[in-house]
Amino acid sequence: MAKSDVKVLGSWPSQYVMRARIALNIKSVSYEFLEEKLWESKSELLLKSNPVHKKIPVLIHGDKPICESLIIVQYIDEVWSSGPSILPSDPHERATARFWAAYLDEKWFPSIRSIGMAQGEDARKTAIAQVEEGLVLLEEAFGNCSKGKPFFGGDQIGYLDIAFGCFLAWLRVTEKISGIKLLSEANTPALLNWADRFCSDAAVKDVMPDTEKLAEFGKMVIAKMRGAAPPK
Ligand SMILES: N[C@@H](CCC(=O)N[C@@H](CS)C(=O)NCC(=O)O)C(=O)O
């Protein structure tokens, strides 16, 4: 497939956009990356391609848009099925991976956001405790899913690695800005090692944002969110 037949509407700091890019890299699919400047205005192509949520990422395959990062990852796995598998082939393992991915999006990552947005020490401590509790659960899930192998997906990066790993840059930024350690040898040794392996994987390293650069962006986002909402 020619590069121009696959496009990703995205933005470099977006954890969700990273999911689509990692999945395409795993399948060795070339694509055109169209950078959206969400804080300025959304492109006509984005508004047309994702009229319901108006969010990135959007994968455009030929002339067909696919929205929502985890749906995009599953689509990529199904369309380029001759490449390495992303979702587990076993139905129970697949259901388990989807369960944890939903937990990450609906519960765990919102707590990370709350650390940055917290007004007051009590709110901050509550959010940190929620993130830490979640990491203990995820440490156990890693043991169960990986069965002693390097990734949630086994020998190579799979669906849950992508779903969780895309949050690592923001986790590191949160650690840096808040002066706390969320992944540690004492509490989450397996996840600590997994995080290093994930970030240095060939499919990931070029799309994982630099912590310093993302921290600067994060400070700007927090300031804007406390002031005004981004343009629709
Ligand atoms: N559930 C969506 C979330 C996507 C999302 O929140 N994208 C953000 C960028 S990280 C966005 O487009 N924000 C613009 C807006 O909220 O208007 C997914 O997984 O794709």
Ligand as a Chemical Component Dictionary entry (heavy atoms), coordinates in Angstrom:
data_LIG
# 
_chem_comp.id                   LIG 
_chem_comp.type                 NON-POLYMER 
_chem_comp.pdbx_formal_charge   0 
_chem_comp.three_letter_code    LIG 
# 
loop_
_chem_comp_atom.comp_id 
_chem_comp_atom.atom_id 
_chem_comp_atom.alt_atom_id 
_chem_comp_atom.type_symbol 
_chem_comp_atom.charge 
_chem_comp_atom.model_Cartn_x 
_chem_comp_atom.model_Cartn_y 
_chem_comp_atom.model_Cartn_z 
_chem_comp_atom.pdbx_ordinal 
LIG N1  N1  N 0 -10.921 8.005  23.455 1  
LIG C1  C1  C 0 -10.177 8.730  22.473 2  
LIG C2  C2  C 0 -9.478  9.895  23.137 3  
LIG C3  C3  C 0 -8.797  10.792 22.134 4  
LIG C4  C4  C 0 -8.429  12.154 22.724 5  
LIG O1  O1  O 0 -8.822  12.498 23.848 6  
LIG N2  N2  N 0 -7.636  12.906 21.950 7  
LIG C5  C5  C 0 -7.275  14.243 22.373 8  
LIG C6  C6  C 0 -5.787  14.480 22.168 9  
LIG S1  S1  S 0 -4.825  13.510 23.284 10 
LIG C7  C7  C 0 -8.026  15.258 21.514 11 
LIG O2  O2  O 0 -8.187  15.089 20.331 12 
LIG N3  N3  N 0 -8.459  16.352 22.141 13 
LIG C8  C8  C 0 -9.136  17.416 21.470 14 
LIG C9  C9  C 0 -10.456 17.731 22.090 15 
LIG O3  O3  O 0 -10.761 17.172 23.164 16 
LIG O4  O4  O 0 -11.190 18.527 21.536 17 
LIG C10 C10 C 0 -9.173  7.798  21.795 18 
LIG O5  O5  O 0 -8.767  6.819  22.441 19 
LIG O6  O6  O 0 -8.828  8.023  20.627 20 
# 
loop_
_chem_comp_bond.comp_id 
_chem_comp_bond.atom_id_1 
_chem_comp_bond.atom_id_2 
_chem_comp_bond.value_order 
_chem_comp_bond.pdbx_ordinal 
LIG N1  C1  SING 1  
LIG C1  C2  SING 2  
LIG C1  C10 SING 3  
LIG C2  C3  SING 4  
LIG C3  C4  SING 5  
LIG C4  O1  DOUB 6  
LIG C4  N2  SING 7  
LIG N2  C5  SING 8  
LIG C5  C6  SING 9  
LIG C5  C7  SING 10 
LIG C6  S1  SING 11 
LIG C7  O2  DOUB 12 
LIG C7  N3  SING 13 
LIG N3  C8  SING 14 
LIG C8  C9  SING 15 
LIG C9  O3  DOUB 16 
LIG C9  O4  SING 17 
LIG C10 O5  DOUB 18 
LIG C10 O6  SING 19 
# 
